[in-house]
Amino acid sequence: MIDVKRKDSKKKIRVNITVDKEVLDKAKTKLHLFGGKVSTLFNAYLADFVESMDKKVEGTHKEIISKLEEMEKRIEKVEKEKSKKKE
């Protein structure tokens, strides 16, 4: 569940979220790296997520896309050959 409360005077909003207790307890042991606040950790992950979604496909993704396109061409070729044999 996510409950969002807006504060017009600030650039930040308050968000209430529900998380797994076990995961949160594990995260709390490592929070000293993030200033000790769950909100700082969450904000860092959220910012990273948004940034990664805005990026265009690069590196290995290009390789995967080119291999996928190559396989699609091969499938089309095989399907054409199959249809010719049926005729």
C-alpha positions in Angstrom: 0.0 0.0 0.0 1.3 3.5 -0.8 -0.2 6.6 0.7 1.1 9.9 -0.7 0.8 13.2 1.2 1.9 16.3 -0.7 3.5 19.3 1.0 3.1 22.3 -1.3 5.8 24.3 0.4 8.6 21.7 -0.3 9.9 19.8 -3.2 9.5 16.5 -1.3 6.4 14.6 -0.5 5.7 12.1 2.3 5.0 8.5 1.2 3.9 5.7 3.5 4.7 2.3 2.0 4.4 -1.2 3.2 7.5 -3.4 3.0 8.6 -6.9 4.1 9.7 -6.7 7.8 12.5 -9.2 7.2 14.0 -7.2 4.3 13.6 -3.9 6.2 15.4 -5.4 9.2 18.3 -6.5 6.9 18.4 -3.1 5.3 18.5 -1.3 8.7 21.8 -3.1 9.5 23.4 -1.6 6.4 21.8 1.9 6.7 24.9 3.5 8.3 26.1 3.8 4.7 23.1 6.0 3.9 23.1 8.2 6.9 20.9 5.8 8.9 17.5 6.8 7.3 15.3 4.4 5.4 14.0 7.4 3.4 17.5 8.3 2.2 18.0 4.7 1.0 14.6 4.5 -0.6 15.1 7.9 -2.4 18.5 6.7 -3.7 16.9 3.5 -5.1 14.0 5.4 -6.5 16.3 7.9 -8.2 18.4 5.1 -9.7 15.3 3.3 -11.0 14.0 6.5 -12.7 17.4 7.2 -14.2 17.8 3.7 -15.5 14.3 3.8 -17.1 15.1 7.1 -18.9 18.2 5.7 -20.5 18.2 4.5 -24.0 19.2 0.9 -24.8 23.0 0.6 -24.7 25.8 -1.9 -24.5 24.7 -5.5 -24.0 21.1 -4.5 -24.7 22.0 -3.6 -28.2 23.6 -7.1 -28.6 20.5 -8.8 -27.3 18.3 -6.8 -29.6 20.4 -7.5 -32.7 20.4 -11.3 -31.8 16.7 -11.2 -31.3 16.2 -9.5 -34.7 18.5 -12.1 -36.3 16.5 -14.9 -34.8 13.2 -13.4 -36.0 14.6 -13.3 -39.5 15.6 -16.9 -39.2 12.1 -17.9 -38.0 10.5 -16.1 -40.9 12.8 -17.9 -43.3 12.0 -21.3 -41.8 8.2 -20.5 -41.8 8.4 -19.5 -45.5 10.3 -22.8 -46.3 7.6 -24.8 -44.4 4.8 -23.1 -46.3 6.5 -23.8 -49.6 6.9 -27.5 -48.8 3.2 -27.8 -47.9 2.2 -26.4 -51.3 
